[in-house]
Amino acid sequence: MKNTFYEHHVKNINKSEIIENGTIFLDTNALLNLYRLSNQNREKLFEILVNVKDRLYLSNQVGKEFYKNRKKVMYMKSNLKPGLTGELSNDIDGIINKFKNLNFTSKYKDACNLVKHEQKLKDIIINNLMEMKKSVIKNIDEYETSSNYDIFQDEDEILSKVVELFEGKVIKNMSEEELNKIYEEGKKRYSKNIPPGYEDAKNKPEPECYGDLVIWKELINFAKEKNTDILFVSDDRKEDWCELISKFGQDSNRKGNKIDIGTRTDLIKEFKEKTSKLFYSITTEEFIREISKLCKIDNTKELEEESEVIREELELDKINNQEIIYSCNINSDKIELRQCNDEDKTKLEESNYYKWFGSENHNPFEMQMQIAESIGKRNEFIEKLEKRNEFIEKLEKQNEFIEKLEKQNEFMKKFEKQNEFIKNIEKHFKK
């Protein structure tokens, strides 16, 4: 029975074998994570990749997508500091102004009344908040200094290491004729929801929507030629790559409420039938966990956790799907709007950026960044970073301080009542 339905048993029987001996390919996002990770975790991931360098290969399609998206990721990473610093500075300034003007909500009015008569205490609080603001900004500056990318340079330290890892290990580019055949096959496959890649047909133009299918064909051809199993490291956990089950019942179609239980069995089956070899896909954090265990590399927990956070954020961006999805054709200077809601489309079409795109002096890459900024996507990205970082916790500690003030105020009230009681007694005896 296992031989007949082997695709349903590979996860239990052959997964460890693939991880230990299979040829390793990274998907585009898994490779781009090298730019998204913090410095310490990036170095740890490079250490892991170097340990399996002999087994590493790169899909030609992934290479193209990596170079296409690399500067966009660099831009977003190098511009974290201005946005994050501005947001946090505004929040802290807001608290400082409330103390200066004693303009709090009713919850803290009693505390304000106390501080109103305690100028020294008021000054201490304001000075502490200002020092905290300086400390937060200093920490952000120090972090940013070590991850500041110049997007106008074609080379950087990370790219140099990536090039070294995959030198002589990139699959040969397919001919135009071969690609056109895949595109035609893709139309038929996608119309029947045959994986992988059909999910991309919903939000990407042709032939870009066939990128995953091109990768799939590259992996199949490589496995046949080299007679090897394939371990595919990918953070693309859509249903056209993975088996997903709903958290809310078998028939639920709610987005974002599904659990990834592994590679689709029909992909495993197709790969086996065409190559006689095994295929399995895992996330970046699972790859880190398994390979570090295999190569006896310590202290990877933080790297796993950050990789998981990055993957979940990317998935959320896809699930929300309220962004402008567009493509820029540099040769024809054409921008194509796809699957955007009416409000976002109106914002884009009315913006100066959209009008400016027709001018002779435009920069397509810069245009992409400004479009994203014009519809508020950069602000959404910063908000997610705020949740991810612990800087906000420092602000929350101020609430604890205010609560202490409230308790002190309660004590003052009791003390005042006691004084009133004493005064009443004194009046009574005077009579």
Beta strands, then each sheet from edge to edge (+ up, - down):
strand 1: 23-26
strand 2: 56-57
strand 3: 230-233
strand 4: 242-246
strand 5: 258-263
strand 6: 279-282
strand 7: 325-329
strand 8: 334-338
sheet 1: 2+ 1+ 3+ 6+
sheet 2: 4+ 5-
sheet 3: 7+ 8-
end
